[in-house]
Every structure is written in C-alpha cells, then in structure tokens.
Amino acid sequence: MKINLKVHAEFDIDGSIRPTSIVWEDGRVFAIDRVLDIRRAASLKAGGMGMRYTCRICGKVVNLFNDENHWFMEA
C-alpha cells in the first residue's frame, strides 16, 4: 500500500533531485535529516518503479520513492 506524500525538494543544476522534507497526510511537516542512499529501485510492498531515496527522518530510516514525479512511502 502506498502513502502518497507532498515532498519539498532541491533541484541541482545537474538535474539531480534531493528531498528536504515531507508533508504527512494530516499536514505535519517532517524535515529529512539526511539522505543516506539514492538508487533506481522497485517498491516491493507497494508496487511501482522509480528512484528510491533512503532517508533518516526523526532518527528513523525510511524509504521514499519518486515514481514519475509522484512521491510515496510504503505503508
């Protein structure tokens, strides 16, 4: 199952995207403390293929996916 999210991100001059914070379904904003890894990968739990950003948010490691400019996390 996918949890669709609004994501704030920085776009570099070379075209790379780096998420900086997420907006949860209820409107709360969580800063991304650190992006640990970026790679093309499939979401095995929710389906979809795109870029997987392994991030640390509030001390927890989570996978954030960007599939054709639609951001989501696995439920």
PDB file of N, CA, C and O in Angstrom:
ATOM      1  N   MET A   1       0.844  -1.182   0.000  1.00  0.00           N
ATOM      2  CA  MET A   1       0.000   0.000   0.000  1.00  0.00           C
ATOM      3  C   MET A   1       0.886   1.241   0.000  1.00  0.00           C
ATOM      4  O   MET A   1       1.904   1.292   0.691  1.00  0.00           O
ATOM      5  N   LYS A   2       0.489   2.235  -0.778  1.00  0.00           N
ATOM      6  CA  LYS A   2       1.249   3.478  -0.892  1.00  0.00           C
ATOM      7  C   LYS A   2       0.650   4.558  -0.001  1.00  0.00           C
ATOM      8  O   LYS A   2      -0.567   4.671   0.140  1.00  0.00           O
ATOM      9  N   ILE A   3       1.532   5.340   0.592  1.00  0.00           N
ATOM     10  CA  ILE A   3       1.141   6.561   1.280  1.00  0.00           C
ATOM     11  C   ILE A   3       1.665   7.694   0.414  1.00  0.00           C
ATOM     12  O   ILE A   3       2.866   7.964   0.401  1.00  0.00           O
ATOM     13  N   ASN A   4       0.767   8.360  -0.313  1.00  0.00           N
ATOM     14  CA  ASN A   4       1.173   9.459  -1.183  1.00  0.00           C
ATOM     15  C   ASN A   4       1.513  10.674  -0.331  1.00  0.00           C
ATOM     16  O   ASN A   4       0.821  10.987   0.638  1.00  0.00           O
ATOM     17  N   LEU A   5       2.595  11.353  -0.712  1.00  0.00           N
ATOM     18  CA  LEU A   5       3.095  12.468   0.078  1.00  0.00           C
ATOM     19  C   LEU A   5       3.404  13.675  -0.785  1.00  0.00           C
ATOM     20  O   LEU A   5       3.719  13.554  -1.969  1.00  0.00           O
ATOM     21  N   LYS A   6       3.306  14.845  -0.164  1.00  0.00           N
ATOM     22  CA  LYS A   6       3.843  16.055  -0.749  1.00  0.00           C
ATOM     23  C   LYS A   6       5.284  16.147  -0.250  1.00  0.00           C
ATOM     24  O   LYS A   6       5.544  15.950   0.937  1.00  0.00           O
ATOM     25  N   VAL A   7       6.218  16.445  -1.147  1.00  0.00           N
ATOM     26  CA  VAL A   7       7.639  16.482  -0.795  1.00  0.00           C
ATOM     27  C   VAL A   7       8.227  17.811  -1.229  1.00  0.00           C
ATOM     28  O   VAL A   7       7.991  18.271  -2.346  1.00  0.00           O
ATOM     29  N   HIS A   8       8.998  18.426  -0.337  1.00  0.00           N
ATOM     30  CA  HIS A   8       9.784  19.599  -0.697  1.00  0.00           C
ATOM     31  C   HIS A   8      11.164  19.089  -1.089  1.00  0.00           C
ATOM     32  O   HIS A   8      11.739  18.251  -0.395  1.00  0.00           O
ATOM     33  N   ALA A   9      11.698  19.594  -2.204  1.00  0.00           N
ATOM     34  CA  ALA A   9      12.967  19.083  -2.704  1.00  0.00           C
ATOM     35  C   ALA A   9      13.794  20.199  -3.324  1.00  0.00           C
ATOM     36  O   ALA A   9      13.272  21.233  -3.741  1.00  0.00           O
ATOM     37  N   GLU A  10      15.107  19.959  -3.371  1.00  0.00           N
ATOM     38  CA  GLU A  10      16.032  20.854  -4.061  1.00  0.00           C
ATOM     39  C   GLU A  10      16.391  20.224  -5.397  1.00  0.00           C
ATOM     40  O   GLU A  10      16.605  19.016  -5.492  1.00  0.00           O
ATOM     41  N   PHE A  11      16.452  21.049  -6.415  1.00  0.00           N
ATOM     42  CA  PHE A  11      16.831  20.603  -7.749  1.00  0.00           C
ATOM     43  C   PHE A  11      18.178  21.236  -8.077  1.00  0.00           C
ATOM     44  O   PHE A  11      18.294  22.460  -8.133  1.00  0.00           O
ATOM     45  N   ASP A  12      19.197  20.405  -8.293  1.00  0.00           N
ATOM     46  CA  ASP A  12      20.528  20.907  -8.592  1.00  0.00           C
ATOM     47  C   ASP A  12      20.672  21.244 -10.064  1.00  0.00           C
ATOM     48  O   ASP A  12      19.854  20.845 -10.893  1.00  0.00           O
ATOM     49  N   ILE A  13      21.709  21.974 -10.368  1.00  0.00           N
ATOM     50  CA  ILE A  13      21.960  22.398 -11.743  1.00  0.00           C
ATOM     51  C   ILE A  13      22.199  21.210 -12.675  1.00  0.00           C
ATOM     52  O   ILE A  13      21.959  21.311 -13.878  1.00  0.00           O
ATOM     53  N   ASP A  14      22.672  20.084 -12.129  1.00  0.00           N
ATOM     54  CA  ASP A  14      22.915  18.889 -12.946  1.00  0.00           C
ATOM     55  C   ASP A  14      21.659  18.036 -13.137  1.00  0.00           C
ATOM     56  O   ASP A  14      21.712  16.984 -13.773  1.00  0.00           O
ATOM     57  N   GLY A  15      20.523  18.496 -12.583  1.00  0.00           N
ATOM     58  CA  GLY A  15      19.264  17.788 -12.753  1.00  0.00           C
ATOM     59  C   GLY A  15      18.927  16.820 -11.639  1.00  0.00           C
ATOM     60  O   GLY A  15      17.856  16.215 -11.657  1.00  0.00           O
ATOM     61  N   SER A  16      19.811  16.658 -10.672  1.00  0.00           N
ATOM     62  CA  SER A  16      19.515  15.736  -9.573  1.00  0.00           C
ATOM     63  C   SER A  16      18.517  16.365  -8.604  1.00  0.00           C
ATOM     64  O   SER A  16      18.453  17.585  -8.452  1.00  0.00           O
ATOM     65  N   ILE A  17      17.742  15.499  -7.954  1.00  0.00           N
ATOM     66  CA  ILE A  17      16.703  15.913  -7.011  1.00  0.00           C
ATOM     67  C   ILE A  17      17.091  15.395  -5.632  1.00  0.00           C
ATOM     68  O   ILE A  17      17.481  14.236  -5.485  1.00  0.00           O
ATOM     69  N   ARG A  18      16.983  16.261  -4.616  1.00  0.00           N
ATOM     70  CA  ARG A  18      17.256  15.856  -3.245  1.00  0.00           C
ATOM     71  C   ARG A  18      16.094  16.317  -2.364  1.00  0.00           C
ATOM     72  O   ARG A  18      15.910  17.517  -2.160  1.00  0.00           O
ATOM     73  N   PRO A  19      15.309  15.369  -1.841  1.00  0.00           N
ATOM     74  CA  PRO A  19      14.192  15.755  -0.964  1.00  0.00           C
ATOM     75  C   PRO A  19      14.715  16.369   0.333  1.00  0.00           C
ATOM     76  O   PRO A  19      15.716  15.914   0.885  1.00  0.00           O
ATOM     77  N   THR A  20      14.023  17.412   0.814  1.00  0.00           N
ATOM     78  CA  THR A  20      14.444  18.091   2.042  1.00  0.00           C
ATOM     79  C   THR A  20      13.441  17.920   3.180  1.00  0.00           C
ATOM     80  O   THR A  20      13.817  17.972   4.351  1.00  0.00           O
ATOM     81  N   SER A  21      12.158  17.715   2.840  1.00  0.00           N
ATOM     82  CA  SER A  21      11.146  17.474   3.873  1.00  0.00           C
ATOM     83  C   SER A  21       9.926  16.826   3.229  1.00  0.00           C
ATOM     84  O   SER A  21       9.727  16.893   2.016  1.00  0.00           O
ATOM     85  N   ILE A  22       9.117  16.196   4.078  1.00  0.00           N
ATOM     86  CA  ILE A  22       7.872  15.590   3.610  1.00  0.00           C
ATOM     87  C   ILE A  22       6.716  16.234   4.365  1.00  0.00           C
ATOM     88  O   ILE A  22       6.866  16.684   5.501  1.00  0.00           O
ATOM     89  N   VAL A  23       5.556  16.268   3.706  1.00  0.00           N
ATOM     90  CA  VAL A  23       4.332  16.752   4.342  1.00  0.00           C
ATOM     91  C   VAL A  23       3.424  15.539   4.486  1.00  0.00           C
ATOM     92  O   VAL A  23       2.986  14.952   3.497  1.00  0.00           O
ATOM     93  N   TRP A  24       3.150  15.173   5.735  1.00  0.00           N
ATOM     94  CA  TRP A  24       2.336  14.000   6.036  1.00  0.00           C
ATOM     95  C   TRP A  24       0.884  14.264   5.659  1.00  0.00           C
ATOM     96  O   TRP A  24       0.502  15.407   5.404  1.00  0.00           O
ATOM     97  N   GLU A  25       0.075  13.207   5.623  1.00  0.00           N
ATOM     98  CA  GLU A  25      -1.331  13.309   5.206  1.00  0.00           C
ATOM     99  C   GLU A  25      -2.129  14.321   6.020  1.00  0.00           C
ATOM    100  O   GLU A  25      -3.060  14.938   5.502  1.00  0.00           O
ATOM    101  N   ASP A  26      -1.768  14.497   7.298  1.00  0.00           N
ATOM    102  CA  ASP A  26      -2.512  15.420   8.171  1.00  0.00           C
ATOM    103  C   ASP A  26      -1.925  16.833   8.173  1.00  0.00           C
ATOM    104  O   ASP A  26      -2.372  17.688   8.938  1.00  0.00           O
ATOM    105  N   GLY A  27      -0.919  17.085   7.315  1.00  0.00           N
ATOM    106  CA  GLY A  27      -0.349  18.418   7.190  1.00  0.00           C
ATOM    107  C   GLY A  27       0.925  18.658   7.973  1.00  0.00           C
ATOM    108  O   GLY A  27       1.569  19.692   7.797  1.00  0.00           O
ATOM    109  N   ARG A  28       1.306  17.714   8.844  1.00  0.00           N
ATOM    110  CA  ARG A  28       2.554  17.892   9.592  1.00  0.00           C
ATOM    111  C   ARG A  28       3.739  17.798   8.648  1.00  0.00           C
ATOM    112  O   ARG A  28       3.739  16.988   7.720  1.00  0.00           O
ATOM    113  N   VAL A  29       4.756  18.630   8.884  1.00  0.00           N
ATOM    114  CA  VAL A  29       5.962  18.653   8.054  1.00  0.00           C
ATOM    115  C   VAL A  29       7.110  18.042   8.847  1.00  0.00           C
ATOM    116  O   VAL A  29       7.346  18.399  10.001  1.00  0.00           O
ATOM    117  N   PHE A  30       7.821  17.113   8.208  1.00  0.00           N
ATOM    118  CA  PHE A  30       8.970  16.465   8.818  1.00  0.00           C
ATOM    119  C   PHE A  30      10.199  16.724   7.961  1.00  0.00           C
ATOM    120  O   PHE A  30      10.209  16.416   6.769  1.00  0.00           O
ATOM    121  N   ALA A  31      11.232  17.289   8.568  1.00  0.00           N
ATOM    122  CA  ALA A  31      12.484  17.529   7.850  1.00  0.00           C
ATOM    123  C   ALA A  31      13.213  16.219   7.636  1.00  0.00           C
ATOM    124  O   ALA A  31      13.195  15.339   8.497  1.00  0.00           O
ATOM    125  N   ILE A  32      13.852  16.092   6.489  1.00  0.00           N
ATOM    126  CA  ILE A  32      14.704  14.935   6.220  1.00  0.00           C
ATOM    127  C   ILE A  32      16.078  15.279   6.778  1.00  0.00           C
ATOM    128  O   ILE A  32      16.748  16.193   6.298  1.00  0.00           O
ATOM    129  N   ASP A  33      16.489  14.525   7.807  1.00  0.00           N
ATOM    130  CA  ASP A  33      17.755  14.791   8.471  1.00  0.00           C
ATOM    131  C   ASP A  33      18.935  14.528   7.532  1.00  0.00           C
ATOM    132  O   ASP A  33      19.908  15.280   7.499  1.00  0.00           O
ATOM    133  N   ARG A  34      18.816  13.433   6.770  1.00  0.00           N
ATOM    134  CA  ARG A  34      19.920  13.052   5.877  1.00  0.00           C
ATOM    135  C   ARG A  34      19.420  12.078   4.828  1.00  0.00           C
ATOM    136  O   ARG A  34      18.611  11.198   5.123  1.00  0.00           O
ATOM    137  N   VAL A  35      19.901  12.235   3.602  1.00  0.00           N
ATOM    138  CA  VAL A  35      19.644  11.259   2.545  1.00  0.00           C
ATOM    139  C   VAL A  35      20.828  10.296   2.561  1.00  0.00           C
ATOM    140  O   VAL A  35      21.966  10.693   2.311  1.00  0.00           O
ATOM    141  N   LEU A  36      20.550   9.030   2.857  1.00  0.00           N
ATOM    142  CA  LEU A  36      21.603   8.032   3.015  1.00  0.00           C
ATOM    143  C   LEU A  36      21.977   7.343   1.711  1.00  0.00           C
ATOM    144  O   LEU A  36      23.129   6.951   1.525  1.00  0.00           O
ATOM    145  N   ASP A  37      21.000   7.189   0.794  1.00  0.00           N
ATOM    146  CA  ASP A  37      21.247   6.467  -0.450  1.00  0.00           C
ATOM    147  C   ASP A  37      20.207   6.873  -1.478  1.00  0.00           C
ATOM    148  O   ASP A  37      19.053   7.137  -1.143  1.00  0.00           O
ATOM    149  N   ILE A  38      20.630   6.919  -2.738  1.00  0.00           N
ATOM    150  CA  ILE A  38      19.723   7.195  -3.848  1.00  0.00           C
ATOM    151  C   ILE A  38      20.010   6.165  -4.926  1.00  0.00           C
ATOM    152  O   ILE A  38      21.151   6.020  -5.365  1.00  0.00           O
ATOM    153  N   ARG A  39      18.970   5.442  -5.357  1.00  0.00           N
ATOM    154  CA  ARG A  39      19.153   4.458  -6.429  1.00  0.00           C
ATOM    155  C   ARG A  39      17.815   4.129  -7.071  1.00  0.00           C
ATOM    156  O   ARG A  39      16.760   4.297  -6.460  1.00  0.00           O
ATOM    157  N   ARG A  40      17.873   3.655  -8.319  1.00  0.00           N
ATOM    158  CA  ARG A  40      16.675   3.191  -9.017  1.00  0.00           C
ATOM    159  C   ARG A  40      16.293   1.848  -8.408  1.00  0.00           C
ATOM    160  O   ARG A  40      17.115   0.937  -8.313  1.00  0.00           O
ATOM    161  N   ALA A  41      15.033   1.741  -7.996  1.00  0.00           N
ATOM    162  CA  ALA A  41      14.586   0.507  -7.347  1.00  0.00           C
ATOM    163  C   ALA A  41      13.072   0.400  -7.428  1.00  0.00           C
ATOM    164  O   ALA A  41      12.371   1.391  -7.633  1.00  0.00           O
ATOM    165  N   ALA A  42      12.593  -0.808  -7.266  1.00  0.00           N
ATOM    166  CA  ALA A  42      11.153  -1.078  -7.224  1.00  0.00           C
ATOM    167  C   ALA A  42      10.682  -1.096  -5.785  1.00  0.00           C
ATOM    168  O   ALA A  42      11.418  -1.493  -4.882  1.00  0.00           O
ATOM    169  N   SER A  43       9.457  -0.664  -5.580  1.00  0.00           N
ATOM    170  CA  SER A  43       8.818  -0.800  -4.280  1.00  0.00           C
ATOM    171  C   SER A  43       8.178  -2.179  -4.248  1.00  0.00           C
ATOM    172  O   SER A  43       7.172  -2.408  -4.919  1.00  0.00           O
ATOM    173  N   LEU A  44       8.741  -3.092  -3.485  1.00  0.00           N
ATOM    174  CA  LEU A  44       8.236  -4.459  -3.449  1.00  0.00           C
ATOM    175  C   LEU A  44       6.913  -4.567  -2.695  1.00  0.00           C
ATOM    176  O   LEU A  44       6.106  -5.448  -2.990  1.00  0.00           O
ATOM    177  N   LYS A  45       6.683  -3.683  -1.728  1.00  0.00           N
ATOM    178  CA  LYS A  45       5.453  -3.742  -0.936  1.00  0.00           C
ATOM    179  C   LYS A  45       4.287  -3.012  -1.601  1.00  0.00           C
ATOM    180  O   LYS A  45       3.142  -3.455  -1.514  1.00  0.00           O
ATOM    181  N   ALA A  46       4.582  -1.883  -2.269  1.00  0.00           N
ATOM    182  CA  ALA A  46       3.506  -1.046  -2.792  1.00  0.00           C
ATOM    183  C   ALA A  46       3.416  -1.044  -4.310  1.00  0.00           C
ATOM    184  O   ALA A  46       2.447  -0.533  -4.870  1.00  0.00           O
ATOM    185  N   GLY A  47       4.408  -1.606  -4.981  1.00  0.00           N
ATOM    186  CA  GLY A  47       4.429  -1.575  -6.434  1.00  0.00           C
ATOM    187  C   GLY A  47       4.954  -0.244  -6.935  1.00  0.00           C
ATOM    188  O   GLY A  47       4.958   0.752  -6.211  1.00  0.00           O
ATOM    189  N   GLY A  48       5.386  -0.240  -8.156  1.00  0.00           N
ATOM    190  CA  GLY A  48       5.934   0.975  -8.744  1.00  0.00           C
ATOM    191  C   GLY A  48       7.433   0.886  -8.864  1.00  0.00           C
ATOM    192  O   GLY A  48       8.091   0.175  -8.104  1.00  0.00           O
ATOM    193  N   MET A  49       7.970   1.613  -9.825  1.00  0.00           N
ATOM    194  CA  MET A  49       9.408   1.620 -10.090  1.00  0.00           C
ATOM    195  C   MET A  49       9.840   3.064 -10.230  1.00  0.00           C
ATOM    196  O   MET A  49       9.160   3.858 -10.880  1.00  0.00           O
ATOM    197  N   GLY A  50      10.934   3.402  -9.644  1.00  0.00           N
ATOM    198  CA  GLY A  50      11.435   4.768  -9.741  1.00  0.00           C
ATOM    199  C   GLY A  50      12.682   4.934  -8.914  1.00  0.00           C
ATOM    200  O   GLY A  50      13.426   3.978  -8.694  1.00  0.00           O
ATOM    201  N   MET A  51      12.910   6.146  -8.455  1.00  0.00           N
ATOM    202  CA  MET A  51      14.069   6.410  -7.610  1.00  0.00           C
ATOM    203  C   MET A  51      13.679   6.187  -6.154  1.00  0.00           C
ATOM    204  O   MET A  51      12.643   6.659  -5.685  1.00  0.00           O
ATOM    205  N   ARG A  52      14.545   5.451  -5.454  1.00  0.00           N
ATOM    206  CA  ARG A  52      14.321   5.217  -4.025  1.00  0.00           C
ATOM    207  C   ARG A  52      15.336   6.041  -3.253  1.00  0.00           C
ATOM    208  O   ARG A  52      16.544   5.928  -3.464  1.00  0.00           O
ATOM    209  N   TYR A  53      14.830   6.862  -2.367  1.00  0.00           N
ATOM    210  CA  TYR A  53      15.668   7.691  -1.500  1.00  0.00           C
ATOM    211  C   TYR A  53      15.578   7.095  -0.098  1.00  0.00           C
ATOM    212  O   TYR A  53      14.521   7.132   0.531  1.00  0.00           O
ATOM    213  N   THR A  54      16.679   6.553   0.382  1.00  0.00           N
ATOM    214  CA  THR A  54      16.727   6.053   1.748  1.00  0.00           C
ATOM    215  C   THR A  54      17.115   7.243   2.615  1.00  0.00           C
ATOM    216  O   THR A  54      18.198   7.809   2.462  1.00  0.00           O
ATOM    217  N   CYS A  55      16.218   7.619   3.531  1.00  0.00           N
ATOM    218  CA  CYS A  55      16.370   8.853   4.292  1.00  0.00           C
ATOM    219  C   CYS A  55      16.267   8.587   5.794  1.00  0.00           C
ATOM    220  O   CYS A  55      15.675   7.601   6.231  1.00  0.00           O
ATOM    221  N   ARG A  56      16.855   9.487   6.559  1.00  0.00           N
ATOM    222  CA  ARG A  56      16.669   9.476   8.005  1.00  0.00           C
ATOM    223  C   ARG A  56      15.760  10.648   8.340  1.00  0.00           C
ATOM    224  O   ARG A  56      16.089  11.804   8.074  1.00  0.00           O
ATOM    225  N   ILE A  57      14.605  10.330   8.931  1.00  0.00           N
ATOM    226  CA  ILE A  57      13.629  11.324   9.342  1.00  0.00           C
ATOM    227  C   ILE A  57      13.317  11.094  10.811  1.00  0.00           C
ATOM    228  O   ILE A  57      12.829  10.025  11.176  1.00  0.00           O
ATOM    229  N   CYS A  58      13.588  12.070  11.657  1.00  0.00           N
ATOM    230  CA  CYS A  58      13.352  11.959  13.114  1.00  0.00           C
ATOM    231  C   CYS A  58      14.033  10.730  13.689  1.00  0.00           C
ATOM    232  O   CYS A  58      13.481  10.068  14.568  1.00  0.00           O
ATOM    233  N   GLY A  59      15.231  10.417  13.199  1.00  0.00           N
ATOM    234  CA  GLY A  59      16.005   9.294  13.711  1.00  0.00           C
ATOM    235  C   GLY A  59      15.630   7.940  13.146  1.00  0.00           C
ATOM    236  O   GLY A  59      16.272   6.947  13.487  1.00  0.00           O
ATOM    237  N   LYS A  60      14.619   7.857  12.297  1.00  0.00           N
ATOM    238  CA  LYS A  60      14.199   6.587  11.699  1.00  0.00           C
ATOM    239  C   LYS A  60      14.612   6.545  10.237  1.00  0.00           C
ATOM    240  O   LYS A  60      14.538   7.555   9.537  1.00  0.00           O
ATOM    241  N   VAL A  61      15.044   5.385   9.780  1.00  0.00           N
ATOM    242  CA  VAL A  61      15.402   5.201   8.377  1.00  0.00           C
ATOM    243  C   VAL A  61      14.155   4.771   7.612  1.00  0.00           C
ATOM    244  O   VAL A  61      13.513   3.781   7.964  1.00  0.00           O
ATOM    245  N   VAL A  62      13.815   5.521   6.564  1.00  0.00           N
ATOM    246  CA  VAL A  62      12.632   5.241   5.752  1.00  0.00           C
ATOM    247  C   VAL A  62      13.009   5.294   4.281  1.00  0.00           C
ATOM    248  O   VAL A  62      13.979   5.947   3.898  1.00  0.00           O
ATOM    249  N   ASN A  63      12.225   4.596   3.461  1.00  0.00           N
ATOM    250  CA  ASN A  63      12.398   4.645   2.016  1.00  0.00           C
ATOM    251  C   ASN A  63      11.315   5.539   1.423  1.00  0.00           C
ATOM    252  O   ASN A  63      10.122   5.330   1.643  1.00  0.00           O
ATOM    253  N   LEU A  64      11.754   6.529   0.675  1.00  0.00           N
ATOM    254  CA  LEU A  64      10.879   7.471  -0.001  1.00  0.00           C
ATOM    255  C   LEU A  64      11.053   7.237  -1.495  1.00  0.00           C
ATOM    256  O   LEU A  64      12.182   7.202  -1.985  1.00  0.00           O
ATOM    257  N   PHE A  65       9.960   7.078  -2.222  1.00  0.00           N
ATOM    258  CA  PHE A  65      10.021   6.753  -3.649  1.00  0.00           C
ATOM    259  C   PHE A  65       9.501   7.917  -4.483  1.00  0.00           C
ATOM    260  O   PHE A  65       8.544   8.596  -4.108  1.00  0.00           O
ATOM    261  N   ASN A  66      10.157   8.132  -5.626  1.00  0.00           N
ATOM    262  CA  ASN A  66       9.705   9.104  -6.621  1.00  0.00           C
ATOM    263  C   ASN A  66       9.467   8.321  -7.906  1.00  0.00           C
ATOM    264  O   ASN A  66      10.412   7.890  -8.566  1.00  0.00           O
ATOM    265  N   ASP A  67       8.197   8.142  -8.251  1.00  0.00           N
ATOM    266  CA  ASP A  67       7.806   7.392  -9.450  1.00  0.00           C
ATOM    267  C   ASP A  67       7.135   8.370 -10.406  1.00  0.00           C
ATOM    268  O   ASP A  67       5.961   8.702 -10.240  1.00  0.00           O
ATOM    269  N   GLU A  68       7.886   8.830 -11.409  1.00  0.00           N
ATOM    270  CA  GLU A  68       7.389   9.802 -12.388  1.00  0.00           C
ATOM    271  C   GLU A  68       6.808  11.040 -11.697  1.00  0.00           C
ATOM    272  O   GLU A  68       5.693  11.467 -12.000  1.00  0.00           O
ATOM    273  N   ASN A  69       7.571  11.601 -10.777  1.00  0.00           N
ATOM    274  CA  ASN A  69       7.221  12.808 -10.017  1.00  0.00           C
ATOM    275  C   ASN A  69       6.032  12.632  -9.086  1.00  0.00           C
ATOM    276  O   ASN A  69       5.419  13.622  -8.687  1.00  0.00           O
ATOM    277  N   HIS A  70       5.694  11.409  -8.732  1.00  0.00           N
ATOM    278  CA  HIS A  70       4.719  11.106  -7.683  1.00  0.00           C
ATOM    279  C   HIS A  70       5.495  10.511  -6.521  1.00  0.00           C
ATOM    280  O   HIS A  70       6.127   9.465  -6.664  1.00  0.00           O
ATOM    281  N   TRP A  71       5.449  11.169  -5.378  1.00  0.00           N
ATOM    282  CA  TRP A  71       6.198  10.744  -4.212  1.00  0.00           C
ATOM    283  C   TRP A  71       5.317   9.885  -3.304  1.00  0.00           C
ATOM    284  O   TRP A  71       4.140  10.179  -3.096  1.00  0.00           O
ATOM    285  N   PHE A  72       5.920   8.808  -2.764  1.00  0.00           N
ATOM    286  CA  PHE A  72       5.180   7.947  -1.836  1.00  0.00           C
ATOM    287  C   PHE A  72       6.126   7.191  -0.932  1.00  0.00           C
ATOM    288  O   PHE A  72       7.322   7.075  -1.200  1.00  0.00           O
ATOM    289  N   MET A  73       5.556   6.677   0.153  1.00  0.00           N
ATOM    290  CA  MET A  73       6.255   5.760   1.059  1.00  0.00           C
ATOM    291  C   MET A  73       5.428   4.491   1.119  1.00  0.00           C
ATOM    292  O   MET A  73       4.234   4.500   0.819  1.00  0.00           O
ATOM    293  N   GLU A  74       6.070   3.402   1.510  1.00  0.00           N
ATOM    294  CA  GLU A  74       5.357   2.140   1.703  1.00  0.00           C
ATOM    295  C   GLU A  74       4.674   2.160   3.062  1.00  0.00           C
ATOM    296  O   GLU A  74       5.258   2.601   4.052  1.00  0.00           O
ATOM    297  N   ALA A  75       3.428   1.678   3.109  1.00  0.00           N
ATOM    298  CA  ALA A  75       2.688   1.619   4.380  1.00  0.00           C
ATOM    299  C   ALA A  75       3.125   0.417   5.183  1.00  0.00           C
ATOM    300  O   ALA A  75       2.619   0.193   6.283  1.00  0.00           O
TER     301      ALA A  75
END
